[in-house]
């Protein structure tokens, strides 16, 4: 990435969680840590490796904030679990920003195998209702999962864009549950993936339905540029959905391939039950169904937007035609008035010229005599005519500058840019704090 990005904080202020589950002699013990200092002390302790499953949850305070973890602590997580570089690729998706960049980017699923250890990492996009419960937002979550078939150890690190996310709550409830079926579920290496998709992917259907509800009132073709803007906005939203769902389908397809029955012959190790594999397949089919629905709605909105655009264009053409007719009538009137002016101008000029005091009637001889100063009128008229035509010629060749200087000045304040500058924290001090790959 060419632009420096700040992915970590200097001091942890948001929630962070580490939970260790240990299965021994038919009994299950659970330990959890909730502060960065406690987690760091535990990871450096002698009994750090005494776990069957380890779950870590790291979040952002807001979806535009850095991860609520320090870089040394994250590097300690990486080194203690010998995580692949794809772990850092996930952290690079959660960073401080003040612009809506990389809105459509999803980290592709990455699978690495070293001996008996398999590592899986990816991010997914999903819709989520905001705290008010009326507006939707597109969020992202990331997951790093490593499991060793020889030692039956599993490590899951969940990255969330908000504190106490739905996936975090579901995973925490399952890990700390005291029922008899909880240990059996945790021995299933795919449980964290099922929790992630179960928490977020059912929201796609109501999200698409909410967009369709906005589309339906516009489809009767209420002509107006505001409706056209709303249609274009809906069209762009519908266009995003198949891309996100297609990425989710790829992730689910790879998960089924890793955990599915075809891996049994390859010696991957303990496999989940057929019900879990079927559940992942069901989420993939739901994603396909939602993608088809979004594609259909995108075409509908696109067709309606095109029809509305054509209707507005035809309306503008009708108005332009009426204006052209009015201008033609005005031109005809102007031609008529010009003809009358040319008809009466010579007589008016003669009457005005001889009505001036330059001429007088000599009663004795019965002749018209003129004053010797008539040259003043002739010279003044020629000079004024020349000056008038000179000004007209200059204005004709400099009309753009004249209009610009005569036009009123309108000062527009960029409130969004001013707000962004005032709310920017750190300015040019933002740095990409991820460790070099």
N, C-alpha and C positions, 0 to 999 in steps of 0.2 A: 504494500500500500504506500502510495507516494506521500500522502498527507499524514503528519504525526497525529497520533490519537492517544488519548489518556484512558486506559482500560482499568486502572486500579486507583485506590485511594491511599492517602498517607496514613489515615487513621480510620478504622472501621467504625461506622456509626449506625449501620443497618443490621438487621438480623442475619446471623450465620449459624449453621447447625452442622454437627457431626454426630452420627449415631453408629455405634458398633453393635453387631449382633453376633453372639457366640453360641453355637450348638455343641453341646458336649454331654455324652452319656444320657441322651434322651431329654436333657434339660436345656432350656434357652435362657440366656442372660442378656440383658440390654444395658448399654451405657450410652450416655449422650452428653455433649458439651455444647454450650451456646454462646461462648465468647471467643474472640480470636486468640486471646492469651491462653485460655484453657485448651484450645485445640492445638496450639503450638507446643505447649508443655506435654500434652499427650502424645503427639507425633514424635517427640524427641525422647519419650520414656522407653523403658526396657520392654514393657508389655504392649508396645504399639502394634505388633503383628498378631496379637491374640484376638482374632475375629474370624467369623465365617462370612459375614457380609458387612461392608462399610458403606454408609450413605452420607454424602456431604451435599449440603444445599447452600448455594451462593446466589445472591440476588443483587439487583440494582435498586436504589431507592426510588427512582423513576426510570421509565424506559429510555430516557435521554441522559442518564447519569452513568458514571463508571461503576464497575463491579465493587461491591462492598467487601473487598478483601485487599490486603496489601500484597505487593509483588513478592516479598520474601516468603510470606505464608503460602502463596500459591506455588511458588517454586519448591517449597518444602513438600507440598502435596505431590507434585510431579516427581520429585526425586525419591520419595518414600515408596511410591507405587510404580516407579519406572515407566511412567506414562509416555506414550508416543507423542511426536510433535503435533499430531492432529488435536491434542488437548489444547495447545496454544492457539490453534486455528479457531477453536470455539470461543476462547476468551476475546479474540480480536473482533468478534461480532457484537460485543457488549462494551460500549465506550461512551465517553462524554461527547455530546454533540449539541449544536444549536440550530441545525438545519435538518430537514427530513430527508437525509441521504440514505442510500442503500435500503430503500423501503421494500424493494422486491427481491433482495438477495437472501438466499438460503444456503447455509454451509452444506455441501453434499455429504452423503453418508460415506464414511471412511472406515474400512475394516482392515485390521492388521493382525497377523498371527505370528507369535514367537514361541516356538515349542508347543506347549499345551495351553498357552495363554492367548485369548482372543480379545481384541480391543475394538469397540464400536463407538463412533462419535458422529454427531450430526446436529443440526438445528432444524426446527420446524416453525412455520408461521400459522397463526390461528386467530380467529376473532374472539373478542372478549368484551362483555359489557363493562362500561366504566362504572365508577362508584355510584353515580346517580341512577344507573339502571335504565337510561334512555338512549344513550349514544354508544355506538360500537367503536372499538379500536382494534387495529391489527397488531398483535404482539408477536414476540418470538421467544422460544425457549431452546436451550441446548442441553445435550446429554452426552456424557462420557461414561462408558460402561466397559469394565474389564472383568473377565472371569477366567479362572484357571481350572481346567477339568481335572488336573492331577491332585491339587490341594483342596478343591471345592471352595476356593475363596473367590469372592466377588466384590468389586468396588464400583460404586455409582456416584457420579458427581452431576448434580442438576443445576443448571444455570437458568435463573428466572429473571424476567424484566421488572417484576414488582415484588415487594415483600409478601410473604405468606401466600404465595400463588396457589392455585387449585391443585397442581401436581405436587407441590411441596406438602400440602395438607393431606392429600391422599396417601402419599408415600409415608409420611410421618404416622398416620393412623395405622397403616398396615404394619410398620416396623414396631410400633409400641403396643400393638394389640396383644391381648392375653389369651386369645382363643386357641383351640387346639389346631385349627387349620392354618394359622399364621406361619409356623415354622415350615410347613410343607410348601406353602406358596413362596417363601423366601428362598428355599432350596432350588426353586425354578429360576434359572438364570435370566429368563425373559420377563420377569414380573415388573421390573421398572419401566420397560418399554410399553407394556400393556397399561400401566398406571398413567404414563405420559399421554398416550393417545386417548385413553378413556376420559381424561380430565379435560381435554381441549377439542377433540375432533367432533363430538356431538354438537358443538356450537355452530358449526358451519351451516347446518340447515336453517336454524332461526335467523342467522345473519343474512343468508340469501333471501329468506322470506321478508325480512325487514326492508331490504333494498327493493324487492318486488312491490311491496306496499307503496313505496315512493314512486315507482314507475307507473302503477295503475292509474292514478289520477291524471297523469300527463298524457296517457295514450289516447284519450278522446280528442286529442289535438287542440289543446288550448293554445292558441297562437300567441306567442310572445317571446321576446329574447330571453327573459328570465327563465322560462320553461326550457328553452334550448340550452341554456347554461346548465340547468339541473340535469337534463338528459345526457349531456356530454360528461358531467361528473359521474353519473350512474354508469355510463358506458365504460369509463375508465376503471371503476370499481369492479364491474363484472369481468373486465379483461384481466384483472389481477388474480381473481379467484382460481381459474384453471391452472395458472402457473404454480400457485402455492399447493394446490391439491395434487398436481402432477408430481411435485417434489415429495409430498407425503406418500404417494403411491410408490415411488422409487424406494423410499426408506422402508416402508412396510414389506415390499417385495424382497428387499435384501435381508430384512429380519427373518422373514419366513424361510428364506434360503439358508440362513445361518442356523436357525433353530429347528428347521423342519426335519422331517423323517429322512430326507435324502442325505443328511449329514451323519446319520447313524453309521453307515458303512464306512464313512471317511474317518471315523474314530474321533469325532469332536468331543464326545463325552456325554454326560447326562443331558437328556432331551426333555423339554417340557411336555406336558400332556397334550394330547390331540386337541383338547378343548381350547388351550391357549393359542395354538397355531391357527385354529379355526377363528378365534377371536381377532387375531391380527389380520387374517384374510377378510373377515367381515368389515373391519375398519377400512381396508383397502377398497372393498367393493362400495362402501358408503362414500368414500372419497371420489370414486369414479362417478357415482350417481350425482353427487353434488357438483362435480366438475361439468357433467353434461347439462345439468340444470342451469348453471352459471353461463355456459356457452350459449344455450338457447336464449336466456334473458339478455345476454350481450347482443345477440343478433336482433332481438326484438327492439332493444333500446337503440341500436344502431339504425335500424330501419325507420323507427319513429323519429329519431333525430334528423335523418336525411329527409323524411317527408316534411317535418316541421321546417327544416332549413329551406326546402324548395317552396313551401307555402309562404314563408316570410320573403323569400326572393321574388316570388310572383307578386306579393303585395307591394313590395318596393318598386317593382316594374310598373304596376298599375299607378302608383303614386307618381312615379317619374313620368309616365305617359300623360297623366292629368296635368302635371307641372309643365310638360312640353306644350300641351294644348294651350295652357294659360299664357305661356311665353309667346306662342305663335300669335295669339290674340293681341298681346301687348306689342309685339313687333308690327302687326298690321296697324294698330293704332298709332304707333310711332311713325310708320311710313306715311300714314294719312296726315298726321300733324306736321311732319317734315315737308310734305308736298304743299300744304297750306302755307307754311312759313316761307317756302321758296316762292310761292305765288304772290304773297303780300310783301315780301322783303324789298323788292325794288321800289315799289310805290312808297313804302314806309321810309326807305332811305332817302328818296328824293324829297318827300315832305319834310323830313327831319333836317336834311341838309340845307334846304332853302328856308327853313323856318328859323335858322340860327341868325344871330346878329351880324354875321359876316356880309350879309347882302341887304340892300335897300333899294327902293324904287325912286328914281329921280323924276319928280312930278313935272319938271319943266320940259325935259326932253322925252319923257315917257320911256325911259330905259332902266334896266336893273344894273346897279353899280355894286362892286364888291370892295371890301376893305383891304388895304395892302397887307394886313397881318393874317390873311387866310392861310399863309404858309405854316403858321403855328399849328393849326388843326391838322394839316396834311402830314407834317413831320410827327406830331404826337400820335396820330392814328397809325402811321407806318411803324413807329417804334413799339407801340403797345401790341400791335398785331404780331410783330416779330418776337417780342418777349413771350406772348401767349403761346405761340407755336413752339418756341424753344422749351418752355416749361412742360408742355404736353409731350414733346419728344423725349425729354429726360425721364418723366414719370413713366412713359411707355416702356422704357428700357430698364427701369429700376423699380418696378412695381412691387417686387418681393420685399425689398428693404423698406420701402415706404409703408406697406401694409404691416410689416413686423414692428416698425417703430410706432405706428399709430394704434396697434392692437393693445388692449389692456394686459397688464402683467398679472399672472396668477401664480402665487407661490404655494406649492404643495409640500407639506411636511411628511417625510417618510417615517411615520410613527412606528412601523414594524421594524425598520432598520435601527431607529433610535432605541426601541425597547430591547432589540437583540444586543446592541452594544452595551446598554446599561446592565443587562442581565448576564452578560458573558463573564464567566469566572476564569481568571487566569490569563485571558487574552492570548497573546502569542506564546505563553508559557506552556500551552498544552503539549504534552509529549506522549509518544506511544511507549508505554512503560512495559510492554510485553518483552520478555527475554528474547534475544536473537535466536533464530532457528538455526 
